[in-house]
Amino acid sequence: MRAVVLLCLLHVAPGMSQFNWEGPERVAPDAVTSSASACNVDTLSCECCKMVRETKRLQTYFNTTLTNLERELDKANQTFVALQGSRVAFSVSLYTGDTFKCYGPFGVDTIIAYQHIFINLGMAYNMATGIFTVTYPGVYSLAVTSFSDAGSPGNILAVCTSLQVNSQIVAGSRELNRNDQEDSTTIAVALKLKAGDKVSVKLAKGCYLCDDSNHYNTFSAFLLYADA
């Protein structure tokens, strides 16, 4: 029996050469040659590195996006300030007092100098000359209301006004008869105007307008769309 055990031990002994009485011998791992093999060796560290890289990528992306948004916001603010500066609107009427009186008639065509100002945003309307000077090119809405009173039955009623741009008639209104004592007209147009254009309302010779604090005669304009 002892002989059999000894033979078994002798047969197994060659496979135990890597062990000794201090325990199994430790074999050093192969050198890491790539990131893939590094992840295989230390999976936890590899995932951590991936997370750090992704965090940095996202940080760079968000910083770039924020910078672009701030740039666009700055452009929008500049555009808004420019639009605020380009606001143009005015509305005026013939007289300011309570006394009913007439304007005209004159021996020549005359630009009407409206004296009561409701609003003159941008100061483009000149009360002394009655001329609206276009400061910003674009599409404008313009309106003129005219009123006249013959004074007494049988007198000629004469409402004769025209809207002009650079002394050229754009639209006109006319009422000249003996059939009624008073009458009114309205002109309303949208025009594309250039910077420097002169817009006014002209009263034809021999015609007249009448007004008081009710403001029957008005001239208004405002910028609808500014040219880019």
Secondary structure as the mmCIF struct_conf table of DSSP 4:
data_model
#
loop_
_struct_conf.conf_type_id
_struct_conf.id
_struct_conf.beg_label_comp_id
_struct_conf.beg_label_asym_id
_struct_conf.beg_label_seq_id
_struct_conf.end_label_comp_id
_struct_conf.end_label_asym_id
_struct_conf.end_label_seq_id
HELX_RH_AL_P HELX_RH_AL_P1 ARG A 2 VAL A 12
HELX_RH_3T_P HELX_RH_3T_P1 ALA A 13 MET A 16
TURN_TY1_P TURN_TY1_P1 SER A 17 GLN A 18
STRN STRN1 PHE A 19 ASN A 20
TURN_TY1_P TURN_TY1_P2 TRP A 21 GLU A 22
STRN STRN2 GLY A 23 PRO A 24
HELX_LH_PP_P HELX_LH_PP_P1 GLU A 25 ARG A 26
HELX_LH_PP_P HELX_LH_PP_P2 ALA A 28 VAL A 32
BEND BEND1 SER A 34 SER A 34
HELX_RH_AL_P HELX_RH_AL_P2 SER A 35 VAL A 41
HELX_RH_AL_P HELX_RH_AL_P3 THR A 43 GLY A 85
TURN_TY1_P TURN_TY1_P3 SER A 86 SER A 86
STRN STRN3 ALA A 89 SER A 93
BEND BEND2 LEU A 94 LEU A 94
BEND BEND3 GLY A 97 THR A 99
STRN STRN4 LYS A 101 TYR A 103
BEND BEND4 GLY A 107 VAL A 108
STRN STRN5 THR A 110 ILE A 111
STRN STRN6 HIS A 116 LEU A 121
TURN_TY1_P TURN_TY1_P4 GLY A 122 GLY A 122
BEND BEND5 MET A 123 MET A 123
STRN STRN7 TYR A 125 ASN A 126
TURN_TY1_P TURN_TY1_P5 MET A 127 GLY A 130
STRN STRN8 ILE A 131 THR A 133
HELX_LH_PP_P HELX_LH_PP_P3 VAL A 134 VAL A 134
BEND BEND6 TYR A 136 TYR A 136
STRN STRN9 GLY A 138 ASP A 149
BEND BEND7 GLY A 151 SER A 152
TURN_TY1_P TURN_TY1_P6 PRO A 153 GLY A 154
BEND BEND8 ASN A 155 ASN A 155
HELX_LH_PP_P HELX_LH_PP_P4 ILE A 156 ILE A 156
STRN STRN10 LEU A 157 VAL A 165
TURN_TY1_P TURN_TY1_P7 ASN A 166 SER A 167
STRN STRN11 GLN A 168 ASN A 177
BEND BEND9 ARG A 178 ASN A 179
BEND BEND10 GLN A 181 GLN A 181
STRN STRN12 GLU A 182 LEU A 193
TURN_TY1_P TURN_TY1_P8 ALA A 195 GLY A 196
STRN STRN13 LYS A 198 LEU A 203
HELX_LH_PP_P HELX_LH_PP_P5 ALA A 204 ALA A 204
TURN_TY1_P TURN_TY1_P9 LYS A 205 GLY A 206
STRN STRN14 LEU A 209 ASP A 211
TURN_TY1_P TURN_TY1_P10 SER A 213 ASN A 214
BEND BEND11 ASN A 217 ASN A 217
STRN STRN15 THR A 218 ALA A 226
#
